[in-house]
Amino acid sequence: MTRRPRRVTTCALVALAALVAILTGCGRDDGADATAGGGDAPVLARADPDRCAANRAAGPITYLTGFDFGATVSILDVVVADELGYFADLCLDVTVQPGLSTQNVAPLSAGRAQLAGVGSFSEVAVASAAGADIEAVVVFGKTSVEQLIVEAGSDIVELADVPSAPMGVKGAIPYSIRAMLAAAGVDEGSITQIQVDFNPIVLFETDIETLPVSTSNEPRQLADQGFEFRVFDPGALGVTSTFGVIAANREFAAAHPTAVADFVRAVARGFREASADPDAAVAISLDRSDPDLFFSAESERFRWETERDLVVASTPAGQPVGAIDLDRLQAELDGLVELGVIPADGVDVASAADPGFVASVHDGPDLLWPEPGAGDDDQVVVGIDGATTTSLVPLDRDLPLGRIIPAPNSGRAPDSPNDPGGWQQLLVLGAIVGGMALIVGLVVREARRARRATR
């Protein structure tokens, strides 16, 4: 009688072994290798194995953010792309590290980082004039993101009045505000500059009467606390400026153009996802942020939505977000020459910015994404090096686009037997259900035999 339970256990183990054998045999095509483009491989490995191999050959890529993990353009979109696996989808090994735009140029030029966020194209141009080996590959904002503010009751009513009182600065006066002041005939040397921290209340509690600020940050802080102020906006006054720029090490970009192009592709999709679901995107960035910076969900969402709206509004119709317009950048460069920041022949705009990376991953304003076996509607684009790259399909056209959580019926049909929904997946499901049913049946049968034997 004591041997009956052992038979139950033995039968159950045999059934489990059979189930494991079934799952092992059916989980993948015979001889399939994920690194060779199997169903578990990154989407680019299945769509274009050669491009995937080229991206992997680029090695580890370090991206330095412009301001910790703040929810700004060129940071939040990169963080979302990383979190959602878009870099991995494109066979890229990317590490996103917190940085500061004014300190990113040196490690980027030296090759200690491959890509980085910088404040504007002006920063790229000034660095290039000083010999830095970098180039802009994405320019999100085609306007200024800085403003000059004064108290509502200040005697400073026009820009010509600015030299009459001290200005609070964080490091240096932003280039766009310098250009605005120069256009108004203000001699920058006549302004008393006092270094301040990031607390904008200094405008109201000290002798400082003018303060350069970020449109997406300090104005909201002051308004929430009931402070009233007036604004001088370089963009509204016709100053040519940019913000949200991603720069690359020029040598790295030349050696690994597909890796840089696909980094840009992933970031463009991250921008769309963050635009569609700001709350989820900001939550991702807050998880990575330095707690000592005291970022809040409300302030970071305001920061992102303000900059996103400026980006979308300043992007010309028919162009993709992030596109590089060399004529516009030349105008910004000319402003730096007029300010005396760089010599007239100090920078060639065509060597300081490359519009090809953004252009190569878009069809007009539409972002292209690898899609293995997309069928007759496949689109073939030409890469930076002139070679055809991969089968691609466009994402939806209108901004904001995409969802962090996929909508119902938004997936795609299986392309290979072991893709989700493929016959191997269904076979595995059937094997699991059948195997469990077999085990239960064996246990029940042996239990009944045991009970009859004890009567």
Secondary structure, DSSP 8 states (H G I E B T S, - for coil): -TTHHHHHHHHHHHHHHHHHHHHHHHSS-TT--GGGT-TTS-HHHHH-HHHHHHHHHT-EEEEE-SBTT-S-TTTHHHHHHHHTTHHHHTT-EEEEE--BHHHHHHHHHHTS-SEEEES-HHHHHHHHHTT--EEEEEEEESS--EEEEEETT-S--SGGGGGGS-EEESSS--HHHHHHHHHTT--GGGS-EEE--S-TTHHHHSS--BEEEETTSHHHHHHHTT--EEEE-TTTTT----EEEEEEEHHHHHH-HHHHHHHHHHHHHHHHHHHH-HHHHHHHHHHHS-GGG---HHHHHHHHHHHHHHHHHHS-TTS-TT---HHHHHHHHHHHHHHTSS-TTS--HHHHB-THHHHHTEETTEEEEE-TT-GGG-EEEE-TTSSEEEEEEE--SSSS---SS--TT-S---SSTTSTTSHHHHHHHHHHHHHHHHHHHHHHHHHHHHHHHH-
